[in-house]
Amino acid sequence: MVRRQAPSAYIVLDPGHGGQDPGAVAPDGTREADLNLAQALTLKEYLVALGYRVGFTRTSDVYVPLSERIAMARRMGARLFVSVHHDTPTASRPGVYYSPHPGSEELARTVAAALGEGAWVRPSSASRFGRLYIDDFPGPAILVEFGPTRPTSREERIARAQAVASPIAEFTRRWTA
């Protein structure tokens, strides 16, 4: 990977759930919150290697209220907000929700294409949970469902991170130029 500096581009990764909120739980006990954190930490490695500064809403198994996640990102000077999730254990494919803010749909479509054929893209208003908190971030914001909640290997997390890091970085470069 070629290292480029993009000092004004600050990406905040938001590993969903945590603490008393495990998110989806697979039949074997695999918790979505743990998968989200592991995937976000892996994604950070690739974004940093591409020259981007990356912040987190959590780096351990703690509960952070949704409103605080957005407030943290704003305090960190985030230009882009990427919430990292895994879907229910029965989900058949990955996908991306996008906020109504400019740039969000473009970013979602770019990331979904990197996730592979069949990945879906939906506005945040289409979430089965109602309005999503990514709508409260004032810039481009997406919530990525990397796939079903199930055990994943480091190699699988690396492959997913490699797939989406470059599209996120390229979008950020263009968006913050």
N, C-alpha and C positions, 0 to 999 in steps of 0.2 A: 504494500500500500504506500502511496505517496503522501507524505505529511504536508498539509497546507494549513496555514494559520488563518483563522477567521475570528478575530477577537471580538467583533460585535455580535457574533452569532452564538447565542447562549441557548442551548436546548435543555429543557427540563424533562426528565423521564419520571413518570409516576407509576411505580409498581402498585397496582391496585390491591385493595383489601389490606390485611395485616392485623396483628394482635388478635383481639376478640372477634374480628371479622375475617373468617377463613376464606370467604368466597365460595365457589363451587368446591365440593369434595367428592373425589372419585371413590368407587366402591372399595378400593384398597387403602383408602385413607389419605391419598395424595391431596394436598390442599392447594387450591388455586393461588392463594396469597404467597406460598413458597415458590411456586412456579413463576409467578409474576416477578418476584424479586430476583430470582436467578436469571431470568431472561433479560431483565433490565440491566443487571450488572454486566452481562455478556455483551449486550448491545452497546453499552458505554465504551467498552474496550475498543470497538470498531469505530465509533464516532470520534473518540479521542485520537485514534490512529489517523483519522482523516483530517485532524486539526481543529476539532470543535471542542468548546468547553461544554461540559455536561454537568447538570445538577440533578439532585434527587429529592423527591418528597419524603422518601424513607429509604434507609439502607439496612434496616433490621426488621424483625417481626414485631412491629409496633402498629397501633391503630392511629391513623391520622384522619381527622374529620375531613369530609370532602371540601368544605369551604376553606379549610386551612391549607389544603393541597394547592388550591389556586392562589391563595394569599402568599404562600411560600414561593411559588413560581414567580409571582410578581416582584416580591422582595429580592429575589435572585437576579432580576433583570432578564427573565426569559423572553425570548423572541418567538419560541415555538414550544408547544406543550404536547407530549406524547404519553398517553396513559397506556400502560402495558397490562394486558389481561389475557386470560384463557377462558374459553367458553365452557358450557356444561359438559360433563363427561360424554354425553350422547351427541354432541355437535359433530357435524360431518365435515366441516371445512372452516378455514379461517376467514376473517373479514375485518372491516374497518368502519367505524362510525366517525362522522365528521361534524364539527360545530358549524353554526351558521355564519361564522366570521370569514371574511375574504381570505382566500388561499387554502382554507381547510379542505374543501372538496378536492381540489387539485392534489394536495398532499395525500389525502386518503386514497385517491385513485392510483397514484404512483406507488404507494406502499402496498396496496392490494395486488397490483400487477406483479410486484416483487415476491409476494407470498405464493404466487402460482395460479394456474388456471382454476377457475371456479371460486376464487376468493370474492366475497361480496363486498359492496360498498353501500352504506346507508347513511342518511342524515341522522343526527342524534335524536331527532324527534321520533324516529322509527324504532327506538329501543323499546324492548318489552318492559323495561323498568321505568319508563316515562322519561321526563327531561333528564339529560345527563349533565353532570357538573362541568364537563369540558366546555359547555356553552358559556360559562362564567369567565373563561380566560379571554382576554381582549384581542388575541391574535390567532394565528392558525393553531388549531387544536384537534387532535384525533385520539380515538380510543381504539387500540388494536387488539383484536381477539386472535391470538396467535394459533389457536387450535383448541381441541378439547382438553379438559382437565384430566390428565393421566400422567403416569411417570414419563419423564423425558430424559434423554442422555445429554451429557455435555456437548457431544457432537451434534445432536439435533438443535440445541440452543445456539451453537456456533453457526450452523448452517442458516438458521433463521436470522440471526444477527447480521451475518454477512449479506444476506439477501436484502434486508431493509436498510442497512446503514448507509449505503451509497445513495439510494433514492432520497432518504431523509437529508443527508448532507447536501446533495445537489439542490434540492428544493430550498434548503436553508440558505445556501449560497446565493441563489437567485432572489429569494425573498428579502434578504437583508442587504443586498447590494445597493 
